[in-house]
Amino acid sequence: MTRTIPLKHPLDDHGRLPRRPLDETGRLPRGVREAADALVAAAAKPQLSPAADIARYCHPHYLRAEPAAFGTANFYFRAFTGYESRPEMPRAAWDDPALTWEQKRELDSQYTVAESLWSQGRLRLQAAPVMRRAAPLWQAWTTAQAELRETFEAFLHTTDGMWRAQLLRLTDAELAALDAARAWDAVAEELSLIAAEQRRDAVEEHELELKTVGQELGLDASGWVIYWPDDYTPRAYSWQHQTPVVRAVTAEIEQQRERLTEVARLAGDHETTPA
C-alpha cells in the first residue's frame, strides 16, 4: 500500500531534501527531522495486502480465525451439514499475485480445517441411518452369542440320557449365532467404510468416532465390534473368507465341539459325538 507523507520542503531535482542550515544545536531543523523519521518508519513497516484480498477467497462458512500456540491459528466456521460440496481452496487464490505466500498458507490451513469439519457433517449424515439399522442387529448378535454359550454350559448339568436333546439345542444355537454374526458383519462393514472415509478427509484432531455419533443419536455404540475395511475383504491367498465376527464365532463353535468330542471319547460314547 502506497503511503504519502507531506513534507514542509519540496525535494530537489534528484528526489532529495534540499540542504538546510543546522539549527542552533547543530542538528537539522525539527520539521526536516520529523519528515525524515517518518520516511524511515514507513520504509521499515511491512506492507500487507488489504484484508479484502484474502476475504474474497474464504470459505462461505468461515467466521473468524484466532491466534493459537506456536504461531498457528484456530479457525471457526458455521456448522457443516455434510450436504455441502467438499471445501477446496480456490485455484484463483493460488494464482493471485496480489496475495503473499503467508496469506496463501493461511487460506490453505483454513480450507484444511473446513474439509475436516465438513467430513464430520458428512459422517453424521451417512452414518445415522446405518447406525439406526445396526442397533437391533448388534442386539440380536449379542443375544445369540449369549444363548450359544449358555447352551454349551448347560452340558455341565445335563444327564447322560439328555445329551442328544442338548446337542440338538446346541446346533440350533450355533446356526442362530452364525446368522446373527453374518448380519452384524454386513452392517459393520458399511460403518467401517464410512468411518474410514472420514479419517482420510480429516486432520487427526478432527476425527469423529462412530460411538460419538451414536451418542448424538441416543444409541450406545461403545461396545460395537467394527474392524478396519480390509478385514472384510477376501484375501487372494484365502480359499475360504470369513468376516471378523463370523470367524470368531466359528472358532468358538469349533472349540466347543472339540471339547464335547473329547468328553464323548473319554466316556466311550461315540453315539453322542457331535458331527
Secondary structure, DSSP 4 states (H G I P E B T S, - for coil): -------SS---TTS-PPP----TTSS--HHHHHHHHHHHHHHHS--PPPHHHHHTTS-TTEEEEEE-GGG-EEEEEPPP-S-SPPP---HHHHH-TTS-HHHHHHHHHHHHHHHHHHHHHHHHHHHHHHHHHHHHHHHHHHHHHHHHHHHHHGGGG--GGGHHHHHHHHHHHHHHHHHHHHHHHHHHHHHHHHHHHHHHHS-GGG---HHHHHHHHT---TT-----GGGGSPPTT-SS---HHHHHHHHHHHHHHHHHHHHHHHHT-GGG---
